[in-house]
């Protein structure tokens, strides 16, 4: 059975020790199995304390990282390697086994042209190095393709899978997100099937970042594919409410949200459980 998770963004705009504990408590109170912790680029994060807090509340933690502008892989590969390795160290200290997120590029960094063969080679070299480093700690890294309005490096599942094939490391996986898939993929079934066991992590969000089941995502196609490959990894909510004012600009929530954060999380979790029950029990 997949694990049901949610992002810290259901509760707080970014990680702080105080906010993080609040997010852990709310995640546990609302019946989730897992909390996704988006590591701050500063990596000001105490993994030992967080590990204890997660255990105290009976949930798991999973880390992701989004690259800042000064670590955009094609332009700043050395800085990117240092940051990803430092993030891997944090995951290892927390005794985790996964690092996902937008690891391939800085969100919003563009050249005005498609990703060149040389840029792809640089990205491949970075992931070859950091995968080898992560392997020492039994950690899987999984870059997340995002839509064309946020990146030009990896925007679709096949691009990440192609890099994984070229590198040949067992501990590089794929992190997908239904919001970005809704823009960039031709459907929700084929990318899941093509990824197979390489799919390590899935962000669940509606086409408008609102309540799951109330938008344009083809949920039956998605869950049919997940059941077909017997996906047992995390299903992690990443929908947003304008109630958290600090998220309005970064997530382009220009219209007031229909739901507050807690209702959005609780309603979406119920929807996920219904879909898993429908497709995994066939």
C-alpha positions in Angstrom: 0.0 0.0 0.0 1.4 3.5 -0.8 2.2 5.8 2.0 0.0 9.0 2.4 2.0 12.1 3.0 1.8 15.9 2.8 4.3 18.7 2.3 5.2 21.2 5.0 3.5 23.7 2.6 0.1 22.4 3.8 0.9 24.1 7.1 3.9 26.5 6.8 5.6 28.5 4.0 9.1 27.3 4.7 11.1 25.3 7.3 11.9 26.8 10.7 12.4 24.8 13.9 9.2 26.1 15.4 7.2 25.9 12.2 8.5 22.5 11.5 7.3 21.1 14.8 3.9 22.6 14.1 3.8 20.9 10.7 4.8 17.6 12.3 2.0 17.9 14.8 -0.6 18.8 12.2 0.5 16.1 9.8 0.1 13.5 12.6 -3.2 14.9 13.9 -4.8 14.7 10.4 -3.9 11.0 9.8 -1.0 11.2 7.4 1.9 8.7 7.4 4.6 11.0 6.2 5.7 14.7 6.2 7.8 16.0 3.3 10.4 18.4 4.6 11.6 20.9 2.0 15.1 21.6 3.1 16.0 25.3 3.2 18.9 26.2 0.8 20.9 27.3 3.8 20.5 23.8 5.2 19.8 25.3 8.6 18.1 22.1 9.7 18.7 19.9 12.8 18.1 16.3 11.6 18.7 14.7 14.9 16.0 16.8 16.6 13.6 16.4 13.7 14.1 12.6 13.7 13.1 12.5 17.4 10.1 14.8 16.8 8.8 12.7 13.9 9.2 9.5 16.0 7.4 11.1 19.0 4.4 11.8 16.7 4.4 8.5 15.0 5.1 9.6 11.4 7.9 9.4 8.9 9.8 12.3 7.4 11.1 12.6 3.8 13.4 15.3 2.5 13.4 17.3 -0.7 15.5 20.2 -2.0 14.9 22.8 -4.6 18.1 24.4 -6.0 18.6 28.1 -5.5 19.8 30.4 -8.3 23.4 30.2 -7.4 23.3 26.4 -7.8 21.6 26.2 -11.2 23.3 23.0 -12.4 24.1 24.0 -16.0 25.7 27.2 -14.9 27.1 26.4 -11.4 27.8 22.6 -11.3 30.4 22.8 -8.5 28.2 24.8 -6.2 25.3 22.4 -7.0 27.4 19.4 -6.1 28.4 20.9 -2.8 24.8 21.7 -1.9 23.4 18.4 -2.9 26.1 16.5 -1.0 25.5 18.6 2.1 21.8 17.9 1.8 22.6 14.1 1.5 24.6 14.5 4.7 21.4 15.9 6.4 19.3 13.0 5.1 21.9 10.5 6.3 22.0 12.1 9.8 18.2 11.7 9.9 18.6 8.1 8.9 16.6 8.7 5.8 17.0 7.0 2.4 15.6 9.5 -0.1 16.3 13.0 -1.4 13.9 14.4 -4.1 12.9 17.7 -5.5 13.9 20.1 -8.2 17.6 19.0 -8.0 18.4 19.7 -11.7 18.0 23.4 -12.0 17.0 26.6 -10.2 13.2 27.2 -10.5 12.8 30.2 -12.8 16.3 30.1 -14.3 16.3 30.4 -18.1 18.6 31.1 -21.0 15.9 31.7 -23.6 16.8 28.6 -25.4 16.3 24.8 -25.0 18.7 22.9 -22.8 21.8 22.2 -25.0 23.7 18.9 -25.3 26.5 20.4 -23.3 24.2 21.6 -20.5 22.7 18.1 -20.4 26.1 16.6 -20.1 26.9 18.9 -17.2 23.7 17.9 -15.4 24.5 14.2 -16.1 28.0 14.6 -14.7 26.6 16.3 -11.5 24.1 13.5 -10.9 26.8 10.8 -11.6 28.9 12.4 -8.8 26.1 13.0 -6.3 24.6 9.5 -6.9 27.9 7.9 -6.1 28.1 10.0 -2.9 24.5 9.2 -1.9 25.1 5.5 -2.5 27.6 5.4 0.4 24.6 6.1 2.7 22.1 3.9 0.9 20.2 7.1 -0.2 18.2 7.4 -3.5 18.1 10.7 -5.2 15.2 11.6 -7.5 15.0 14.7 -9.6 11.5 16.1 -10.3 10.7 17.4 -13.8 8.7 20.6 -13.7 6.8 22.6 -16.2 8.2 24.8 -19.0 7.3 28.0 -17.2 9.6 27.1 -14.3 12.5 25.3 -15.9 14.0 24.4 -19.3 16.2 21.5 -18.1 13.9 18.6 -17.1 10.2 19.1 -17.9 9.0 15.6 -18.6 9.5 12.1 -17.2 11.3 10.7 -20.3 14.1 13.3 -20.0 14.9 12.2 -16.4 14.6 8.5 -17.3 17.0 9.0 -20.3 19.6 10.5 -17.9 19.1 7.6 -15.5 19.7 5.1 -18.3 22.9 6.9 -19.3 24.3 7.0 -15.8 23.3 3.5 -14.9 23.2 4.0 -11.1 20.7 2.0 -9.1 20.1 4.8 -6.7 18.8 7.5 -9.1 15.0 7.5 -9.3 12.2 9.7 -10.7 10.1 12.2 -8.7 6.8 13.1 -10.5 4.2 15.7 -9.8 0.7 15.7 -11.2 0.6 19.5 -11.5 3.5 19.5 -13.9 2.4 16.3 -15.6 -0.9 17.9 -16.4 1.0 20.6 -18.4 3.8 18.6 -19.9 2.8 14.9 -20.4 0.4 13.6 -23.0 -1.4 11.6 -20.4 -1.1 10.3 -16.8 -0.8 6.6 -17.6 2.2 6.2 -20.0 4.8 8.1 -18.0 4.1 6.0 -14.9 4.2 2.7 -16.8 7.4 3.8 -18.6 9.1 4.7 -15.3 8.1 1.5 -13.5 10.3 0.8 -10.5 12.2 4.0 -11.2 9.3 6.0 -9.9 10.3 6.7 -6.3 8.1 9.6 -5.3 4.9 11.3 -6.4 3.5 14.8 -5.6 -0.2 14.8 -5.7 -2.0 18.0 -6.6 -4.9 19.1 -8.7 -4.6 21.1 -12.0 -5.3 24.3 -10.1 -3.4 23.3 -7.0 -6.7 23.0 -5.2 -8.8 20.1 -3.9 -8.0 16.8 -5.6 -10.9 15.5 -7.7 -12.2 19.0 -8.5 -10.0 19.8 -11.5 -8.6 18.4 -14.8 -6.2 15.7 -13.6 -7.2 12.3 -14.9 -7.0 10.5 -11.6 -8.3 7.2 -12.7 -5.6 6.9 -15.4 -3.0 7.9 -12.9 -4.1 5.3 -10.2 -4.6 2.6 -12.8 -1.0 3.0 -13.8 0.2 3.1 -10.2 -1.6 -0.1 -9.4 -0.2 -1.7 -12.6 3.4 -1.1 -11.5 2.4 -1.9 -7.9 3.8 1.5 -6.7 4.3 1.4 -3.0 6.1 4.7 -2.5 4.8 8.0 -1.0 1.8 9.8 -2.4 2.5 13.3 -1.1 0.0 16.2 -1.3 1.4 19.5 -2.6 -1.6 21.7 -3.0 -1.7 25.2 -1.7 -4.1 27.6 0.0 -3.9 31.4 -0.2 -4.6 31.3 3.6 -0.8 31.0 4.0 -0.1 34.5 2.7 3.7 33.8 2.1 2.8 31.2 -0.5 0.7 33.6 -2.7 3.5 35.1 -4.7 5.8 32.0 -5.0 2.9 29.8 -6.1 1.0 32.4 -8.1 -2.2 32.1 -6.1 -3.7 35.3 -7.6 -7.2 34.3 -6.7 -8.4 33.5 -3.2 -8.5 29.7 -2.5 -11.8 27.9 -2.1 -10.4 26.0 0.9 -8.2 26.7 3.9 -5.1 24.7 4.3 -6.4 22.1 6.8 -9.6 21.4 4.8 -7.6 21.1 1.7 -5.3 18.6 3.3 -8.0 16.5 4.9 -10.3 16.5 1.9 -7.4 15.6 -0.5 -6.2 12.8 1.8 -9.7 11.3 1.8 -9.8 11.4 -2.0 -6.4 9.7 -2.2 -7.5 6.9 0.1 -10.6 6.4 -2.1 -8.6 6.1 -5.3 -6.1 3.7 -3.7 -9.0 1.5 -2.5 -10.6 1.6 -5.9 -7.6 0.7 -8.0 -5.3 -1.3 -5.7 -8.1 -3.8 -4.6 -9.0 -4.9 -8.1 
